[in-house]
Amino acid sequence: MTFPSGDPWGTPSPPAASATPGSPENPAMPEPSGPVIAEIAEMQITSTLVLTPVGDLPLAGSRWLVTDHWLSQRRTPTWAKIVAFGGICFTAGLSLFLLLFKEPVAQGTVNVTVTSGQHQYVARVPVQHEDDVAAINQQVNYIRSLAAL
């Protein structure tokens, strides 16, 4: 964007229309490689490329690794705390036994590593439930099948 000369607070004017993406006038913008087939965290996968924030990697011949770093903790749910403390007067304190109720809460990350040639990128995906880990593994298996083509 360029600013009009003489007016430092003016509105910016759009760039010239002759600069198309990927042209010599505008080499910073890569040519589009097709629609996004899959997306894992900040990585976008097209039919030929893996688009990452640090650069593009070719999809063909890429290797994918999934490592889960999550743990399951047991916590008292919020509803049990509210009912236990709210019912103290009506149940002569017996409602405090609701604080013994625990539910599993999964938290952590799943690391998805893509390696293509000498370049490597790791995406960290936050996990809230055990089913999220299975969904990420299924998505990576699909991308592995695309990379083998």
DSSP file with accessible surface (Angstrom, degrees, kcal/mol):
  #  RESIDUE AA STRUCTURE BP1 BP2  ACC     N-H-->O    O-->H-N    N-H-->O    O-->H-N    TCO  KAPPA ALPHA  PHI   PSI    X-CA   Y-CA   Z-CA
    1    1 A M              0   0  163      0, 0.0     2,-0.3     0, 0.0     0, 0.0   0.000 360.0 360.0 360.0 143.7    0.0    0.0    0.0
    2    2 A T  B     -A   13   0A  88     11,-1.3    11,-2.9     9,-0.0     3,-0.0  -0.882 360.0-136.4-121.3 149.7    1.2    3.5   -0.7
    3    3 A F        -     0   0  125     -2,-0.3     3,-0.1     9,-0.2     8,-0.1  -0.793  32.2-101.4-101.5 147.4    0.2    6.8    0.9
    4    4 A P    >   -     0   0   64      0, 0.0     3,-1.0     0, 0.0     6,-0.2  -0.377  46.3-102.9 -63.9 143.8   -0.5    9.9   -1.1
    5    5 A S  T 3  S+     0   0  121      1,-0.2    -3,-0.0     3,-0.0     0, 0.0  -0.438 101.5  18.7 -70.3 141.2    2.4   12.3   -1.1
    6    6 A G  T 3  S+     0   0   83     -2,-0.1    -1,-0.2    -3,-0.1     0, 0.0   0.176 107.6  82.7  89.8 -18.6    2.1   15.3    1.2
    7    7 A D    X   +     0   0   80     -3,-1.0     3,-1.4     1,-0.1    -1,-0.0  -0.838  49.3 178.5-122.0  94.1   -0.6   13.8    3.4
    8    8 A P  T 3  S+     0   0   99      0, 0.0    -1,-0.1     0, 0.0    -3,-0.0   0.731  84.4  48.3 -69.3 -18.1    0.9   11.6    6.1
    9    9 A W  T 3  S+     0   0  230      2,-0.0    -2,-0.0    -6,-0.0     0, 0.0   0.293  87.7 120.0-103.8  12.9   -2.6   10.9    7.6
   10   10 A G  S <  S-     0   0   13     -3,-1.4    -4,-0.0    -6,-0.2    -3,-0.0  -0.160  73.6 -91.3 -73.2 168.0   -4.3   10.1    4.3
   11   11 A T        -     0   0  116      1,-0.1    -1,-0.1    -8,-0.1     2,-0.1  -0.565  46.5-107.8 -79.3 142.2   -6.0    6.8    3.5
   12   12 A P        -     0   0   59      0, 0.0    -9,-0.2     0, 0.0    -1,-0.1  -0.393  27.7-133.9 -71.1 145.9   -3.7    4.2    1.8
   13   13 A S  B     -A    2   0A  49    -11,-2.9   -11,-1.3     1,-0.1     3,-0.1  -0.756  27.1-104.7 -97.1 147.2   -4.3    3.5   -1.8
   14   14 A P        -     0   0  108      0, 0.0     3,-0.1     0, 0.0    -1,-0.1  -0.273  43.4 -93.9 -67.4 157.4   -4.5   -0.1   -3.0
   15   15 A P        -     0   0   93      0, 0.0     0, 0.0     0, 0.0     0, 0.0  -0.213  57.0 -74.1 -67.2 163.9   -1.5   -1.6   -5.0
   16   16 A A    >   -     0   0   71      1,-0.1     3,-1.1    -3,-0.1    -3,-0.0  -0.255  36.8-131.5 -60.0 143.3   -1.5   -1.5   -8.7
   17   17 A A  T 3  S+     0   0  102      1,-0.2    -1,-0.1    -3,-0.1     0, 0.0   0.651  98.0  74.0 -73.6 -13.3   -3.8   -4.0  -10.4
   18   18 A S  T 3  S+     0   0   92      1,-0.1     2,-1.0     2,-0.1    -1,-0.2   0.711  73.8  90.5 -75.6 -17.4   -1.1   -5.3  -12.7
   19   19 A A    <   -     0   0   34     -3,-1.1    -1,-0.1     6,-0.1     3,-0.0  -0.680  61.9-173.2 -83.8 104.8    0.7   -7.2  -10.0
   20   20 A T    >   -     0   0   78     -2,-1.0     3,-2.0     1,-0.1     6,-0.3  -0.656  37.7 -83.7 -93.3 155.4   -0.7  -10.6  -10.0
   21   21 A P  T 3  S+     0   0   67      0, 0.0    -1,-0.1     0, 0.0    10,-0.1  -0.347 115.6  13.2 -59.6 133.4    0.1  -13.2   -7.3
   22   22 A G  T 3  S+     0   0   31      4,-1.1     9,-0.1     7,-0.9    -3,-0.0   0.465  96.4 130.7  82.3   0.7    3.4  -15.0   -8.2
   23   23 A S  S X  S-     0   0   13     -3,-2.0     3,-1.0     3,-0.3    -1,-0.3  -0.398  74.6-107.0 -81.9 164.2    4.3  -12.6  -10.9
   24   24 A P  T 3  S+     0   0  117      0, 0.0    -1,-0.1     0, 0.0    -5,-0.1   0.823 121.2  56.8 -61.4 -27.1    7.8  -11.0  -11.0
   25   25 A E  T 3  S+     0   0  132      1,-0.3    -6,-0.1    -7,-0.1    -7,-0.0   0.784 121.3  27.2 -72.1 -26.3    6.3   -7.7   -9.8
   26   26 A N    X   +     0   0   44     -3,-1.0    -4,-1.1    -6,-0.3     3,-0.8  -0.563  68.6 156.0-134.5  70.3    4.9   -9.4   -6.7
   27   27 A P  T 3   +     0   0  105      0, 0.0    -1,-0.1     0, 0.0    -2,-0.1   0.659  62.7  76.2 -76.4 -10.8    7.1  -12.4   -5.9
   28   28 A A  T 3  S+     0   0   88     -5,-0.1    -2,-0.0     1,-0.1     0, 0.0   0.815  84.1  70.2 -71.1 -27.8    6.2  -12.5   -2.2
   29   29 A M  S <  S-     0   0   91     -3,-0.8    -7,-0.9    -6,-0.2    -3,-0.1  -0.789  81.4-140.7 -93.7 120.6    2.8  -14.0   -2.9
   30   30 A P        -     0   0   87      0, 0.0    -7,-0.1     0, 0.0     3,-0.1  -0.351  27.7 -95.9 -74.7 160.4    2.9  -17.7   -4.0
   31   31 A E        -     0   0  143     -9,-0.1    -9,-0.1     1,-0.1     2,-0.1  -0.481  48.2 -99.9 -71.1 142.7    0.7  -19.0   -6.7
   32   32 A P        -     0   0  116      0, 0.0    -1,-0.1     0, 0.0    -3,-0.0  -0.398  28.9-159.3 -65.1 141.4   -2.4  -20.7   -5.3
   33   33 A S        -     0   0   31      1,-0.4    14,-0.4    -2,-0.1    15,-0.3   0.151  50.6 -81.3-109.5  17.5   -2.0  -24.5   -5.3
   34   34 A G  S    S-     0   0   42     12,-0.1    -1,-0.4    13,-0.1     3,-0.1  -0.471  70.0 -32.5 111.2 178.9   -5.7  -25.5   -5.1
   35   35 A P        -     0   0  107      0, 0.0     2,-0.5     0, 0.0    12,-0.4  -0.299  67.1 -99.1 -72.8 156.1   -8.3  -25.8   -2.4
   36   36 A V        -     0   0   67      1,-0.2    10,-0.3    10,-0.1     3,-0.1  -0.630  35.8-176.4 -76.3 123.0   -7.5  -26.8    1.1
   37   37 A I        +     0   0   68      8,-3.3     2,-0.3    -2,-0.5     9,-0.2   0.864  66.5   3.3 -87.3 -43.5   -8.2  -30.5    1.6
   38   38 A A  E     -B   45   0B  10      7,-1.5     7,-3.1     2,-0.0     2,-0.4  -0.960  59.7-154.6-142.6 159.7   -7.5  -30.8    5.3
   39   39 A E  E     -B   44   0B 103     -2,-0.3     2,-0.5     5,-0.2     5,-0.2  -0.985   7.9-178.3-142.3 125.3   -6.4  -28.6    8.1
   40   40 A I  E >   -B   43   0B   4      3,-2.0     3,-2.8    -2,-0.4     2,-0.1  -0.971  66.6 -55.5-124.8 113.8   -4.5  -29.5   11.3
   41   41 A A  T 3  S-     0   0   42     -2,-0.5    84,-0.1     1,-0.3    82,-0.0  -0.341 123.6 -16.3  52.6-120.2   -4.0  -26.6   13.7
   42   42 A E  T 3  S+     0   0   85     -2,-0.1     2,-0.4    -3,-0.1    -1,-0.3   0.435 117.8  99.2 -93.9   2.2   -2.2  -23.9   11.7
   43   43 A M  E <   -B   40   0B   0     -3,-2.8    -3,-2.0     9,-0.1     2,-0.4  -0.730  54.5-163.7 -90.2 136.8   -1.2  -26.3    8.8
   44   44 A Q  E     -BC  39  51B  70      7,-2.4     7,-3.6    -2,-0.4     2,-0.5  -0.978   5.8-153.4-119.1 134.9   -3.3  -26.4    5.7
   45   45 A I  E     +BC  38  50B   0     -7,-3.1    -8,-3.3    -2,-0.4    -7,-1.5  -0.925  14.8 177.0-114.5 124.2   -3.0  -29.3    3.2
   46   46 A T        -     0   0    1      3,-2.9   -10,-0.1    -2,-0.5   -12,-0.1  -0.497  51.9 -85.5-106.4-172.6   -3.7  -29.0   -0.5
   47   47 A S  S    S+     0   0   76    -12,-0.4   -13,-0.1   -14,-0.4     3,-0.1   0.733 125.1  15.3 -71.0 -18.1   -3.3  -31.6   -3.2
   48   48 A T  S    S+     0   0   80    -15,-0.3    11,-2.5     1,-0.2    12,-0.5   0.588 121.8  47.8-127.7 -18.7    0.3  -30.8   -3.7
   49   49 A L  E     - D   0  58B  42      9,-0.3    -3,-2.9   -16,-0.2     2,-0.6  -0.899  56.7-141.6-131.0 155.8    1.6  -28.7   -0.7
   50   50 A V  E     -CD  45  57B   0      7,-3.3     7,-2.5    -2,-0.3     2,-0.6  -0.978  28.4-151.4-109.9 111.6    1.5  -28.5    3.1
   51   51 A L  E     +CD  44  56B  39     -7,-3.6    -7,-2.4    -2,-0.6     5,-0.2  -0.781  22.8 170.6 -90.7 117.1    1.1  -24.8    3.9
   52   52 A T  E >   - D   0  55B  14      3,-1.5     3,-1.1    -2,-0.6    -9,-0.1  -0.819  47.2-108.5-119.2 163.4    2.7  -23.9    7.3
   53   53 A P  T 3  S+     0   0   87      0, 0.0     3,-0.1     0, 0.0   -10,-0.0   0.765 119.6  46.9 -63.5 -22.1    3.3  -20.5    8.9
   54   54 A V  T 3  S-     0   0  118      1,-0.3     2,-0.2     0, 0.0    -3,-0.0   0.501 128.3 -54.0 -98.9  -4.1    7.1  -20.9    8.2
   55   55 A G  E <   -D   52   0B  32     -3,-1.1    -3,-1.5     2,-0.0     2,-0.4  -0.817  61.3 -70.8 150.7 171.7    6.9  -22.0    4.6
   56   56 A D  E     -D   51   0B  71     -2,-0.2    -5,-0.2    -5,-0.2    -7,-0.0  -0.757  36.5-164.8 -99.1 139.9    5.4  -24.5    2.2
   57   57 A L  E     -D   50   0B  12     -7,-2.5    -7,-3.3    -2,-0.4     2,-0.2  -0.933  28.7-107.8-118.7 144.8    6.4  -28.1    2.0
   58   58 A P  E     -D   49   0B  70      0, 0.0    -9,-0.3     0, 0.0   -10,-0.1  -0.492  20.3-148.3 -70.5 139.6    5.7  -30.6   -0.8
   59   59 A L  S >  S+     0   0    3    -11,-2.5     3,-2.1    -2,-0.2   -10,-0.2   0.890  72.8  90.9 -75.9 -38.0    3.0  -33.1    0.2
   60   60 A A  T 3  S+     0   0   70    -12,-0.5    88,-0.1     1,-0.3    87,-0.1  -0.360 102.8   6.1 -64.0 125.7    4.4  -35.9   -2.0
   61   61 A G  T 3  S+     0   0   60     86,-1.8    56,-0.3     1,-0.3    -1,-0.3   0.520  93.3 144.9  82.3   4.5    6.9  -38.0    0.0
   62   62 A S    <   -     0   0   11     -3,-2.1     2,-0.4    54,-0.1    -1,-0.3  -0.439  41.4-139.1 -76.9 151.1    6.2  -36.2    3.3
   63   63 A R  E     -E  115   0C 158     52,-3.0    52,-2.6    -2,-0.1     2,-0.4  -0.925  13.8-157.5-112.4 139.0    6.3  -38.2    6.5
   64   64 A W  E     -E  114   0C  16     -2,-0.4     2,-0.4    50,-0.2    50,-0.2  -0.925   9.0-176.0-122.3 137.6    3.8  -37.7    9.3
   65   65 A L  E     -E  113   0C  99     48,-2.4    48,-3.1    -2,-0.4     2,-0.5  -0.999   8.2-160.4-134.9 133.2    4.2  -38.5   13.0
   66   66 A V  E     +E  112   0C  27     -2,-0.4     2,-0.4    46,-0.2    46,-0.2  -0.966  11.4 177.2-116.1 125.1    1.5  -38.1   15.7
   67   67 A T  E     -E  111   0C  50     44,-2.7    44,-3.4    -2,-0.5     2,-0.5  -0.989  16.5-149.7-127.4 121.3    2.6  -37.9   19.4
   68   68 A D  E     +E  110   0C  79     -2,-0.4    42,-0.2    42,-0.2     2,-0.2  -0.782  16.1 179.1 -98.2 133.0    0.0  -37.4   22.1
   69   69 A H  E     +E  109   0C 102     40,-3.1    40,-2.0    -2,-0.5     2,-0.3  -0.641  38.6 123.0-125.2  68.6    1.0  -35.6   25.3
   70   70 A W  E     -E  108   0C  67     38,-0.3     2,-0.3    -2,-0.2    38,-0.2  -0.911  38.2-162.7-131.0 158.2   -2.3  -35.5   27.2
   71   71 A L  E     -E  107   0C  93     36,-2.6    36,-2.3    -2,-0.3     2,-0.5  -0.967  17.0-129.1-138.8 156.2   -3.4  -36.7   30.5
   72   72 A S  E     -E  106   0C  56     -2,-0.3     2,-0.3    34,-0.2    34,-0.2  -0.928  25.4-173.0-110.0 124.6   -6.7  -37.4   32.2
   73   73 A Q  E     -E  105   0C  69     32,-3.0    32,-3.5    -2,-0.5     2,-0.5  -0.800  21.3-128.0-112.5 157.7   -7.4  -35.9   35.6
   74   74 A R  E     +E  104   0C 163     -2,-0.3     2,-0.3    30,-0.2    28,-0.0  -0.932  35.9 168.7-109.0 123.7  -10.3  -36.5   37.9
   75   75 A R  E     -E  103   0C 113     28,-2.4    28,-2.4    -2,-0.5    -2,-0.0  -0.939  40.1-107.2-133.0 156.2  -12.2  -33.3   39.1
   76   76 A T        -     0   0   21     -2,-0.3    26,-0.2    26,-0.2    23,-0.1  -0.689  44.6-122.1 -79.9 125.4  -15.4  -32.5   40.9
   77   77 A P     >  -     0   0    7      0, 0.0     4,-1.5     0, 0.0     3,-0.3  -0.270  15.7-116.5 -69.1 159.7  -17.8  -30.9   38.3
   78   78 A T  H  > S+     0   0  101      1,-0.2     4,-2.3     2,-0.2     5,-0.2   0.887 112.8  57.5 -63.8 -39.6  -19.2  -27.4   38.9
   79   79 A W  H  > S+     0   0  134      1,-0.2     4,-2.4     2,-0.2    -1,-0.2   0.874 104.8  52.2 -62.5 -35.1  -22.8  -28.6   39.2
   80   80 A A  H  > S+     0   0    0     -3,-0.3     4,-2.3     1,-0.2    -1,-0.2   0.888 109.1  50.0 -68.8 -36.8  -21.8  -30.9   42.1
   81   81 A K  H  X S+     0   0  100     -4,-1.5     4,-2.3     2,-0.2     5,-0.3   0.923 112.1  47.3 -65.8 -43.3  -20.1  -28.1   43.9
   82   82 A I  H  X S+     0   0  115     -4,-2.3     4,-2.3     1,-0.2     5,-0.2   0.941 115.4  44.0 -65.1 -46.7  -23.2  -25.8   43.5
   83   83 A V  H  X S+     0   0   75     -4,-2.4     4,-1.9    -5,-0.2    -1,-0.2   0.904 113.1  52.6 -66.7 -39.0  -25.7  -28.5   44.6
   84   84 A A  H  < S+     0   0    0     -4,-2.3    -2,-0.2    -5,-0.2    -1,-0.2   0.945 116.7  36.8 -63.7 -48.1  -23.5  -29.6   47.6
   85   85 A F  H >< S+     0   0  122     -4,-2.3     3,-0.7     1,-0.2     4,-0.3   0.819 117.2  52.6 -77.3 -28.1  -23.1  -26.1   49.0
   86   86 A G  H 3< S+     0   0   49     -4,-2.3     3,-0.3    -5,-0.3     4,-0.3   0.794 110.3  48.2 -74.4 -27.3  -26.6  -25.0   48.1
   87   87 A G  T 3X S+     0   0   14     -4,-1.9     4,-1.9    -5,-0.2     6,-0.3   0.324  78.4 101.5 -97.2   9.0  -28.2  -28.0   49.8
   88   88 A I  H <>>S+     0   0   62     -3,-0.7     5,-1.5     1,-0.2     4,-0.7   0.931  85.5  45.4 -59.7 -43.4  -26.3  -27.8   53.1
   89   89 A C  H  45S+     0   0  119     -3,-0.3    -1,-0.2    -4,-0.3     3,-0.2   0.860 116.4  44.8 -69.6 -34.9  -29.2  -26.3   55.0
   90   90 A F  H  45S+     0   0  178     -4,-0.3    -1,-0.2     1,-0.2    -2,-0.2   0.749 121.2  35.5 -84.4 -24.4  -31.8  -28.6   53.6
   91   91 A T  H ><5S-     0   0   56     -4,-1.9     3,-1.7    -3,-0.1    -1,-0.2   0.257 105.0-115.0-115.5  13.7  -29.9  -31.9   54.0
   92   92 A A  T 3<5S-     0   0   97     -4,-0.7    -3,-0.2     1,-0.3    -4,-0.1   0.874  79.6 -50.2  54.5  39.1  -28.1  -31.2   57.3
   93   93 A G  T > <S+     0   0   23     -5,-1.5     3,-1.4    -6,-0.3    -1,-0.3   0.380 111.9 115.4  87.6  -6.6  -24.7  -31.4   55.5
   94   94 A L  G X   +     0   0  114     -3,-1.7     3,-1.7     1,-0.3     4,-0.2   0.766  64.5  71.1 -67.9 -22.0  -25.3  -34.7   53.7
   95   95 A S  G >  S+     0   0   13     -8,-0.3     3,-1.9     1,-0.3    -1,-0.3   0.699  78.7  78.0 -68.0 -14.7  -25.2  -32.9   50.3
   96   96 A L  G X  S+     0   0   69     -3,-1.4     3,-1.6     1,-0.3    -1,-0.3   0.709  75.3  76.0 -67.0 -17.0  -21.5  -32.5   50.9
   97   97 A F  G X  S+     0   0  134     -3,-1.7     3,-1.6     1,-0.3    -1,-0.3   0.724  79.1  73.3 -64.4 -18.7  -21.1  -36.1   49.8
   98   98 A L  G X  S+     0   0   58     -3,-1.9     3,-1.5     1,-0.3    -1,-0.3   0.751  81.1  70.8 -65.7 -20.4  -21.6  -34.8   46.3
   99   99 A L  G <  S+     0   0   50     -3,-1.6    -1,-0.3     1,-0.3    -2,-0.2   0.678  87.1  65.4 -70.4 -13.7  -18.1  -33.4   46.4
  100  100 A L  G <  S+     0   0  127     -3,-1.6     2,-0.3    -4,-0.2    -1,-0.3   0.641  77.9 103.1 -79.7 -14.3  -16.9  -37.0   46.3
  101  101 A F    <   -     0   0   96     -3,-1.5     2,-0.3    -4,-0.2   -21,-0.1  -0.540  54.6-175.8 -71.1 128.4  -18.3  -37.3   42.7
  102  102 A K        -     0   0   85     -2,-0.3   -26,-0.2   -26,-0.2   -28,-0.1  -0.932  13.7-165.1-126.4 150.0  -15.5  -37.1   40.2
  103  103 A E  E     -E   75   0C  81    -28,-2.4   -28,-2.4    -2,-0.3     2,-0.2  -0.979  30.3-106.4-131.4 146.6  -15.4  -37.0   36.4
  104  104 A P  E     -E   74   0C  83      0, 0.0     2,-0.5     0, 0.0   -30,-0.2  -0.528  31.5-169.2 -74.3 137.2  -12.4  -37.5   34.1
  105  105 A V  E     -E   73   0C  38    -32,-3.5   -32,-3.0    -2,-0.2     2,-0.4  -0.987   7.7-153.2-127.7 117.0  -11.2  -34.4   32.4
  106  106 A A  E     +E   72   0C   9     22,-0.7     2,-0.3    -2,-0.5   -34,-0.2  -0.730  23.0 161.6 -91.5 140.4   -8.6  -34.8   29.5
  107  107 A Q  E     +E   71   0C  68    -36,-2.3   -36,-2.6    -2,-0.4     2,-0.3  -0.989  21.7  74.2-154.0 153.9   -6.2  -32.0   28.8
  108  108 A G  E     -EF  70 127C  31     19,-0.7    19,-2.6    -2,-0.3     2,-0.3  -0.967  65.7 -71.6 143.3-156.4   -2.9  -31.6   26.9
  109  109 A T  E     -EF  69 126C  50    -40,-2.0   -40,-3.1    -2,-0.3     2,-0.5  -0.938  18.4-141.9-136.6 159.2   -1.7  -31.5   23.4
  110  110 A V  E     -EF  68 125C   0     15,-2.2    15,-2.8    -2,-0.3     2,-0.6  -0.995  21.9-145.1-119.0 123.2   -1.1  -33.7   20.4
  111  111 A N  E     -EF  67 124C  25    -44,-3.4   -44,-2.7    -2,-0.5     2,-0.6  -0.816  11.0-166.6 -92.1 125.3    2.0  -33.0   18.4
  112  112 A V  E     -EF  66 123C   0     11,-2.8    11,-2.8    -2,-0.6     2,-0.5  -0.959   8.4-167.3-112.0 115.4    1.7  -33.5   14.6
  113  113 A T  E     -EF  65 122C  14    -48,-3.1   -48,-2.4    -2,-0.6     2,-0.4  -0.902   5.9-169.3-108.3 128.2    5.1  -33.5   12.9
  114  114 A V  E     -EF  64 121C   0      7,-2.6     7,-2.3    -2,-0.5     2,-0.4  -0.963   3.6-171.6-115.2 132.0    5.5  -33.3    9.2
  115  115 A T  E     +EF  63 120C  25    -52,-2.6   -52,-3.0    -2,-0.4     2,-0.4  -0.992   9.4 171.2-124.2 126.2    8.9  -33.9    7.6
  116  116 A S  E >   - F   0 119C   9      3,-2.5     3,-1.8    -2,-0.4     2,-0.3  -0.932  66.5 -45.4-136.8 109.3    9.5  -33.3    3.9
  117  117 A G  T 3  S-     0   0   62     -2,-0.4   -60,-0.0   -56,-0.3   -56,-0.0  -0.520 122.4 -24.0  68.4-127.0   13.1  -33.5    2.8
  118  118 A Q  T 3  S+     0   0  197     -2,-0.3     2,-0.3    -3,-0.1    -1,-0.3   0.405 120.5  93.9 -97.0   2.1   15.3  -31.6    5.3
  119  119 A H  E <   -F  116   0C 127     -3,-1.8    -3,-2.5     2,-0.0     2,-0.3  -0.742  50.7-179.4 -99.9 145.5   12.4  -29.4    6.5
  120  120 A Q  E     -F  115   0C 124     -2,-0.3     2,-0.3    -5,-0.2    -5,-0.2  -0.995   8.6-173.0-143.7 145.0   10.3  -30.2    9.5
  121  121 A Y  E     -F  114   0C  36     -7,-2.3    -7,-2.6    -2,-0.3     2,-0.5  -0.999   8.5-156.7-140.9 138.9    7.3  -28.6   11.2
  122  122 A V  E     -F  113   0C  42     -2,-0.3     2,-0.4    -9,-0.2    -9,-0.2  -0.968   6.1-165.5-118.0 124.7    5.5  -29.4   14.4
  123  123 A A  E     -F  112   0C   0    -11,-2.8   -11,-2.8    -2,-0.5     2,-0.6  -0.917   9.8-149.2-107.5 134.4    1.9  -28.4   15.1
  124  124 A R  E     -F  111   0C 152     -2,-0.4   -13,-0.2   -13,-0.2   -82,-0.1  -0.921  12.0-166.4-106.8 117.4    0.6  -28.6   18.6
  125  125 A V  E     -F  110   0C  23    -15,-2.8   -15,-2.2    -2,-0.6     2,-0.1  -0.887  19.9-127.2-106.3 121.9   -3.1  -29.3   18.8
  126  126 A P  E     -F  109   0C  91      0, 0.0     2,-0.4     0, 0.0   -17,-0.3  -0.445  23.1-149.1 -68.0 142.2   -4.9  -28.7   22.2
  127  127 A V  E     +F  108   0C   0    -19,-2.6   -19,-0.7   -58,-0.1     3,-0.1  -0.948  27.7 167.0-117.5 130.9   -6.9  -31.8   23.3
  128  128 A Q  S    S+     0   0  133     -2,-0.4   -22,-0.7     1,-0.3     2,-0.3   0.569  70.7  22.4-112.2 -19.4  -10.1  -31.5   25.4
  129  129 A H  S >> S-     0   0  101    -24,-0.1     3,-1.1     1,-0.1     4,-0.8  -0.981  75.4-113.9-148.2 156.9  -11.4  -35.1   25.1
  130  130 A E  H >> S+     0   0  101     -2,-0.3     4,-1.3     1,-0.3     3,-0.5   0.819 114.5  62.1 -63.5 -30.1  -10.0  -38.6   24.3
  131  131 A D  H 3> S+     0   0  109      1,-0.2     4,-2.2     2,-0.2    -1,-0.3   0.778  93.2  64.8 -67.2 -25.1  -12.1  -38.6   21.1
  132  132 A D  H <> S+     0   0   62     -3,-1.1     4,-2.2     2,-0.2    -1,-0.2   0.880  99.1  52.8 -63.8 -36.8  -10.1  -35.6   19.8
  133  133 A V  H <X S+     0   0   11     -4,-0.8     4,-2.3    -3,-0.5    -1,-0.2   0.930 109.6  48.0 -65.2 -42.9   -7.0  -37.7   19.8
  134  134 A A  H  X S+     0   0   50     -4,-1.3     4,-2.3     1,-0.2    -2,-0.2   0.903 110.8  51.6 -65.0 -39.0   -8.7  -40.4   17.6
  135  135 A A  H  X S+     0   0   49     -4,-2.2     4,-2.2     2,-0.2    -1,-0.2   0.908 109.9  48.6 -65.5 -40.0  -10.0  -37.7   15.2
  136  136 A I  H  X S+     0   0   14     -4,-2.2     4,-2.5     2,-0.2     5,-0.2   0.922 110.7  51.2 -66.5 -41.4   -6.5  -36.2   14.8
  137  137 A N  H  X S+     0   0   55     -4,-2.3     4,-2.3     1,-0.2    -2,-0.2   0.908 110.3  49.3 -62.0 -40.1   -5.1  -39.7   14.1
  138  138 A Q  H  X S+     0   0  139     -4,-2.3     4,-2.0     2,-0.2    -1,-0.2   0.916 111.0  49.6 -64.9 -40.4   -7.7  -40.4   11.5
  139  139 A Q  H  X S+     0   0   67     -4,-2.2     4,-2.0     1,-0.2    -2,-0.2   0.916 111.5  48.3 -66.1 -40.9   -7.1  -37.0    9.8
  140  140 A V  H  X S+     0   0    0     -4,-2.5     4,-2.7     1,-0.2    -1,-0.2   0.895 108.6  54.4 -67.9 -36.9   -3.3  -37.7    9.7
  141  141 A N  H  X S+     0   0   85     -4,-2.3     4,-1.8     2,-0.2    -1,-0.2   0.896 107.8  50.7 -62.9 -37.4   -3.9  -41.2    8.3
  142  142 A Y  H  X S+     0   0  115     -4,-2.0     4,-1.7     2,-0.2    -2,-0.2   0.926 111.1  47.6 -63.9 -42.4   -5.9  -39.6    5.5
  143  143 A I  H  X S+     0   0    0     -4,-2.0     4,-2.4     1,-0.2    -2,-0.2   0.887 107.8  56.5 -68.5 -35.8   -3.1  -37.1    4.8
  144  144 A R  H  X S+     0   0   91     -4,-2.7     4,-1.4     1,-0.2    -1,-0.2   0.900 105.7  51.2 -60.0 -40.0   -0.6  -40.0    4.8
  145  145 A S  H  < S+     0   0   61     -4,-1.8     4,-0.5     1,-0.2    -1,-0.2   0.871 110.3  49.2 -66.6 -34.2   -2.6  -41.7    2.1
  146  146 A L  H >< S+     0   0   36     -4,-1.7     3,-0.8     1,-0.2    -2,-0.2   0.877 108.8  53.0 -69.1 -36.6   -2.5  -38.5    0.0
  147  147 A A  H 3< S+     0   0    7     -4,-2.4   -86,-1.8     1,-0.2    -1,-0.2   0.768 103.1  58.1 -70.4 -25.1    1.2  -38.2    0.5
  148  148 A A  T 3<        0   0   85     -4,-1.4    -1,-0.2    -5,-0.2    -2,-0.2   0.652 360.0 360.0 -78.6 -14.9    1.8  -41.7   -0.8
  149  149 A L    <         0   0  167     -3,-0.8   -88,-0.1    -4,-0.5    -3,-0.0  -0.297 360.0 360.0 -71.9 360.0    0.1  -41.0   -4.1
